[in-house]
Amino acid sequence: MPLLYDLDQMRRHYRELLDQKPADYFERLDPFLLDKRPLVVDVMERAFERLFPEPVRDLLDVGCGTCFYFPLLSRHAERLVGIDPCIPMLDLARELIAEKGLSNCDVRESSALDLPFDDESFDMVHSWDFLHHVPNPRRAASEIARVLRPGGRYLAVEPNLMNPAMVYYHATRRSEWGLFSKNQFSNVRIFRRHFDVSVHFDNAIISHVNERTKGLLRAIDAFTSVWPTRYLSFRYVMECTKKG
Ligand SMILES: C[S@@+](CC[C@H](N)C(=O)[O-])C[C@H]1O[C@@H](n2cnc3c(N)ncnc32)[C@H](O)[C@@H]1O
């Protein structure tokens, strides 16, 4: 089913995914993915070390889904709050938080288009695979800027449209077509209204990381570590610092 970028339809889409647990996609949303896939732990640990070189006091994760990465992300913050509009995702996230005893983590049902937080209440906002799903990135940008303290930062980790595998994957899954209308080119322009924006490239991928592909992924990482091939990396990271 194509995602229409309507909140109710989005909720229905993810509820069906979680009920049906399709073999090719449920693993990506499994809240206990890190327990089952040590190689993904390595990938995520290294990604968060790059993204969060300094500890953060109040960190907000928008579009947190099932929060499978919270056991690692929560080490970088004093307080980590996740928001997502899909209640079944949050039910799984709460199970994970309780089971792992993540006492500095909490999740709330909310849309990034209408954040239930006071102005200037977070030091950092993070999102992983969220921006290309959000119905209205302009509204998300202004809400994220509103809840950030002066000089606060927003880090968005997103699929890179210049990577052929990412284009193929998103073109062949109708529910992922949003990537093509909400991609890095328009997002950078949209976020510049509120933020100083820089983009860098990264190969932190979650799906298809296994013993068989590990060597290939390492080779791709080396190949894309230099200019000009780094533009072909699997992901781009939009790093935004609040203006003013
Ligand atoms: C591909 S999932 C990514 C979830 C999680 N960040 C991860 O990487 O596992 C995209 C998430 O964006 C959420 N989302 C979509 N529209 C949203 C909105 N308006 N506000 C907040 N989250 C939204 C969806 O509910 C979904 O959980």
The ligand as an SDF file (V2000), in Angstrom:
LIG
                    3D

 27 29  0  0  0  0  0  0  0  0999 V2000
   10.8810    3.8240    9.1000 C   0  0  0  0  0  0  0  0  0  0  0  0
   10.1560    4.2280   10.6540 S   0  0  0  0  0  0  0  0  0  0  0  0
   11.6070    4.6150   11.5800 C   0  0  0  0  0  0  0  0  0  0  0  0
   11.4230    4.3550   13.0470 C   0  0  0  0  0  0  0  0  0  0  0  0
   12.7170    4.4390   13.8620 C   0  0  0  0  0  0  0  0  0  0  0  0
   13.2630    5.7570   13.8290 N   0  0  0  0  0  0  0  0  0  0  0  0
   13.7040    3.4290   13.3270 C   0  0  0  0  0  0  0  0  0  0  0  0
   14.6790    3.7970   12.6560 O   0  0  0  0  0  0  0  0  0  0  0  0
   13.4860    2.2350   13.5770 O   0  0  0  0  0  0  0  0  0  0  0  0
    9.4480    5.8560   10.3750 C   0  0  0  0  0  0  0  0  0  0  0  0
    8.7150    6.3540   11.6100 C   0  0  0  0  0  0  0  0  0  0  0  0
    8.2860    7.7130   11.3840 O   0  0  0  0  0  0  0  0  0  0  0  0
    7.0770    7.8540   12.0810 C   0  0  0  0  0  0  0  0  0  0  0  0
    6.3470    9.0520   11.6420 N   0  0  0  0  0  0  0  0  0  0  0  0
    5.6810    9.2310   10.4950 C   0  0  0  0  0  0  0  0  0  0  0  0
    5.0690   10.4480   10.5020 N   0  0  0  0  0  0  0  0  0  0  0  0
    5.3630   11.0150   11.6730 C   0  0  0  0  0  0  0  0  0  0  0  0
    5.0400   12.2680   12.2880 C   0  0  0  0  0  0  0  0  0  0  0  0
    4.2640   13.1430   11.6900 N   0  0  0  0  0  0  0  0  0  0  0  0
    5.5420   12.5290   13.5000 N   0  0  0  0  0  0  0  0  0  0  0  0
    6.3580   11.6480   14.1380 C   0  0  0  0  0  0  0  0  0  0  0  0
    6.6860   10.4400   13.6100 N   0  0  0  0  0  0  0  0  0  0  0  0
    6.1940   10.1340   12.4030 C   0  0  0  0  0  0  0  0  0  0  0  0
    6.3410    6.5560   11.7820 C   0  0  0  0  0  0  0  0  0  0  0  0
    5.2630    6.3260   12.6630 O   0  0  0  0  0  0  0  0  0  0  0  0
    7.4750    5.5490   11.9310 C   0  0  0  0  0  0  0  0  0  0  0  0
    7.5730    5.0440   13.2400 O   0  0  0  0  0  0  0  0  0  0  0  0
  1  2  1  0
  2  3  1  0
  2 10  1  0
  3  4  1  0
  4  5  1  0
  5  6  1  0
  5  7  1  0
  7  8  2  0
  7  9  1  0
 10 11  1  0
 11 12  1  0
 11 26  1  0
 12 13  1  0
 13 14  1  0
 13 24  1  0
 14 15  1  0
 14 23  1  0
 15 16  2  0
 16 17  1  0
 17 18  1  0
 17 23  2  0
 18 19  1  0
 18 20  2  0
 20 21  1  0
 21 22  2  0
 22 23  1  0
 24 25  1  0
 24 26  1  0
 26 27  1  0
M  CHG  2   2   1   9  -1
M  END
$$$$
